[in-house]
Amino acid sequence: MKVEQLFACHRVSEERKVPLATLSFQGNAMYWWTTLERDKRLHKDPPIEYWNDLRGALRCRHILSYYNRELMDKLQRFQQRTMSVDEYRQKMELYIMRASIREYEPTTIARFLSGLNLEIRDRVELLPYQDLNDLIQLCIKVEQQNLRKNSSCRESSYSNSYHKEEYKREESLSKEKPKDTPKNIEKDVLTPQTRNRDVKCFKCYGRGHVQAQCPNQRTMFLRGVDEYSSHEDESSGEKEKEYSEGAYPCEGELMMI
């Protein structure tokens, strides 16, 4: 196609097209062209003088024999699927051009509609159109409307799911943290008191404290079996005075601290 555009731009005559086209051959293409000319001279065949003959020879050399058949199969099964309407149209036109198909416009319209997605085709078939271009414009408008609807539905579903997740999170947090009910407060307050009541002091035989924290500074002396006496602790100076005066405990006395 690029070569034909150059020919049309420079108004190249038919006799000069083949020499100008073969002038740009390089490598394998040049080797193929020289071999083809030599074989034609050996077999006394007419040389290639026109552009259509050269193009046909190039197609036979570089394009496989089953290329047109595969191209027709692709065009027959061609579907839009994930492509946009514009991309679908461009690719279908490219297949038609490569397969060198010439068909009436109603046939092309039917081919175009058969490959569209159902959500677009069902709505476009109810609308009036004049030719293929009008049909393509209607399909593009319907596609844009569908995209807007899908985006709005997606946003609404996302907001709803976000609110649900927030509600579930708050509910789980409220379940994990127990409320400070009066019963729980009474338990927290009463448990240390009930435990302290179980403690027994071995000095005064009281409850609620240990011997090191005993508020009673009295000592008890046992005299004999049933007799006992108690007095408060005095200073170290008074104790030394009593010991110096001979006020020692009698034999057999027991002192419990």
C-alpha positions in Angstrom: 0.0 0.0 0.0 2.8 2.4 0.8 4.4 1.7 -2.7 1.1 2.4 -4.4 0.7 5.7 -2.6 4.2 6.7 -3.7 3.3 5.8 -7.3 0.1 7.8 -7.2 1.8 10.8 -5.5 4.6 11.0 -8.1 2.4 10.0 -11.0 4.6 7.1 -12.0 3.7 5.5 -15.3 2.9 1.7 -15.5 6.2 0.9 -17.4 8.3 2.5 -14.7 6.6 1.0 -11.6 8.3 -2.4 -11.8 11.9 -1.0 -12.2 11.3 1.5 -9.4 9.9 -1.2 -7.0 12.7 -3.7 -7.7 15.3 -1.0 -7.2 14.5 -1.1 -3.4 15.0 -4.9 -3.1 17.8 -6.0 -0.8 19.2 -9.3 0.5 16.9 -12.3 -0.1 14.4 -10.2 -2.1 17.1 -9.1 -4.6 18.3 -12.7 -4.8 14.7 -13.9 -5.5 14.1 -11.3 -8.2 17.3 -12.0 -10.1 16.6 -15.8 -9.9 13.1 -15.2 -11.2 14.3 -13.1 -14.2 16.9 -15.7 -15.1 14.4 -18.6 -15.0 12.0 -16.6 -17.2 14.8 -16.0 -19.7 15.8 -19.7 -19.7 12.2 -20.9 -20.1 11.6 -18.1 -22.7 8.6 -16.8 -20.6 7.5 -13.2 -20.9 9.2 -11.0 -18.3 7.3 -9.1 -15.6 6.6 -5.7 -16.9 3.5 -4.5 -15.0 2.9 -3.8 -11.3 0.0 -6.2 -10.9 2.1 -9.1 -12.2 4.9 -8.2 -9.8 2.5 -8.0 -6.9 1.0 -11.4 -7.7 4.5 -12.9 -7.9 5.4 -11.4 -4.5 2.2 -12.7 -2.9 2.9 -16.2 -4.3 6.5 -16.0 -2.9 5.8 -14.6 0.6 2.2 -15.4 1.4 1.2 -19.0 2.2 -1.4 -20.8 0.1 -3.8 -21.2 3.0 -3.5 -17.6 4.2 -6.7 -16.4 2.5 -8.6 -19.4 3.9 -7.5 -18.7 7.5 -8.2 -15.0 7.1 -11.8 -15.8 5.9 -12.3 -18.1 8.9 -11.1 -15.4 11.3 -13.4 -12.9 9.7 -16.4 -15.3 9.9 -15.9 -16.0 13.6 -14.8 -12.5 14.5 -16.5 -11.3 17.8 -16.2 -8.0 19.8 -15.8 -9.5 23.3 -13.6 -7.2 25.4 -12.8 -4.7 22.6 -14.5 -1.4 22.3 -16.8 -0.7 19.3 -14.2 1.5 17.6 -11.4 -1.2 18.0 -13.9 -3.9 16.7 -14.7 -1.8 13.6 -11.0 -1.1 12.8 -10.0 -4.8 13.1 -12.9 -6.0 11.0 -12.1 -3.5 8.2 -8.5 -4.7 8.4 -9.5 -8.3 7.9 -11.8 -7.4 5.0 -9.0 -5.4 3.3 -6.4 -8.2 3.7 -8.8 -10.8 2.4 -9.5 -8.5 -0.6 -13.3 -8.9 -0.1 -15.7 -6.7 -2.0 -19.2 -6.9 -0.7 -22.4 -4.8 -0.5 -22.9 -2.5 2.5 -25.9 -4.4 3.8 -23.7 -7.6 3.9 -21.1 -5.6 5.9 -23.7 -4.3 8.3 -25.0 -7.8 8.9 -21.4 -9.0 9.5 -20.8 -6.1 11.9 -24.0 -6.7 13.9 -23.4 -10.5 14.2 -20.1 -9.9 16.0 -21.3 -7.2 18.5 -21.9 -8.0 22.1 -25.5 -8.8 23.0 -26.0 -5.9 25.4 -25.2 -3.5 22.5 -26.8 -5.3 19.6 -30.2 -5.8 21.3 -30.5 -2.0 21.9 -29.1 -0.9 18.5 -31.4 -3.2 16.5 -34.4 -1.2 17.8 -32.9 2.2 16.6 -33.1 3.5 13.0 -29.9 4.0 11.0 -29.1 4.8 7.4 -25.7 3.2 6.7 -22.7 1.6 8.4 -21.4 4.9 9.8 -24.7 5.7 11.5 -24.8 2.2 12.9 -21.2 2.6 14.3 -22.1 5.9 15.9 -25.2 4.4 17.6 -23.1 1.5 18.9 -20.6 3.9 20.4 -23.3 5.9 22.2 -24.9 2.7 23.6 -21.5 1.5 24.8 -20.8 4.8 26.6 -24.2 4.6 28.4 -23.4 1.1 29.5 -20.0 2.2 30.9 -21.7 5.0 32.8 -24.2 2.6 34.3 -21.6 0.1 35.3 -19.4 2.7 36.9 -22.3 4.1 39.0 -23.4 0.6 40.1 -19.8 -0.2 41.0 -19.5 2.9 43.2 -22.8 2.2 45.0 -21.9 -1.4 45.7 -18.5 -0.3 47.0 -20.0 2.3 49.3 -22.5 -0.3 50.6 -19.8 -2.9 51.2 -17.7 -0.2 53.0 -20.5 0.7 55.4 -21.2 -3.0 56.1 -17.5 -3.6 56.9 -17.5 -0.6 59.2 -20.6 -1.9 61.0 -19.2 -5.3 61.4 -15.9 -3.9 62.7 -17.7 -1.8 65.3 -19.9 -4.7 66.3 -16.9 -7.0 66.8 -15.1 -4.3 68.9 -18.2 -3.9 71.1 -18.3 -7.7 71.7 -14.6 -7.9 72.6 -14.8 -5.1 75.2 -17.3 -5.9 77.9 -19.4 -3.1 79.4 -18.7 -1.9 82.9 -21.9 -3.2 84.5 -22.5 -2.8 88.3 -21.9 -6.5 88.8 -18.5 -6.3 87.1 -17.7 -3.2 89.3 -18.7 -5.0 92.5 -16.6 -8.0 91.5 -13.5 -5.7 90.9 -14.1 -4.0 94.2 -14.9 -6.9 96.4 -12.4 -9.5 95.2 -9.3 -7.7 96.9 -11.3 -7.3 100.2 -12.3 -10.9 100.3 -8.8 -12.0 99.7 -7.4 -9.7 102.4 -9.9 -11.2 104.9 -8.4 -14.6 104.3 -4.9 -13.3 105.5 -4.1 -14.1 109.1 -1.6 -12.3 111.3 0.5 -14.6 113.6 1.4 -11.8 116.0 -2.0 -10.6 117.1 -4.0 -13.4 115.5 -6.1 -10.8 113.6 -7.2 -11.0 110.0 -6.8 -8.7 107.1 -3.1 -8.1 107.5 0.2 -9.9 107.8 2.7 -9.8 110.7 5.0 -7.2 109.2 2.0 -4.8 108.8 0.5 -5.5 112.2 -0.9 -2.3 113.9 -0.8 -3.9 117.3 2.6 -3.4 119.0 1.9 -5.8 122.0 3.7 -9.0 122.8 2.1 -11.9 124.7 3.8 -14.0 127.4 2.4 -17.4 128.4 2.7 -18.2 132.1 2.1 -21.8 133.0 -0.9 -23.4 131.3 -3.8 -20.9 131.4 -2.2 -17.7 132.6 -0.9 -15.1 130.2 0.0 -11.4 130.3 0.8 -8.8 127.6 2.5 -5.4 127.6 3.5 -2.9 125.0 7.1 -2.8 123.7 9.2 -0.3 125.4 12.3 1.5 124.2 15.7 -0.2 124.2 16.8 2.1 127.1 14.0 0.8 129.4 14.7 -2.8 128.5 18.3 -2.4 129.5 17.3 -0.9 132.8 14.9 -3.8 133.6 17.6 -6.3 132.7 20.1 -4.5 134.9 17.6 -4.6 137.8 17.2 -8.4 137.4 13.7 -8.4 135.9 14.2 -11.5 133.8 11.5 -13.9 132.8 11.1 -16.9 135.0 12.1 -20.4 134.1 9.7 -22.1 131.8 8.3 -19.0 130.3 7.6 -18.9 126.6 7.4 -15.8 124.5 5.5 -15.8 121.2 6.1 -13.1 118.7 
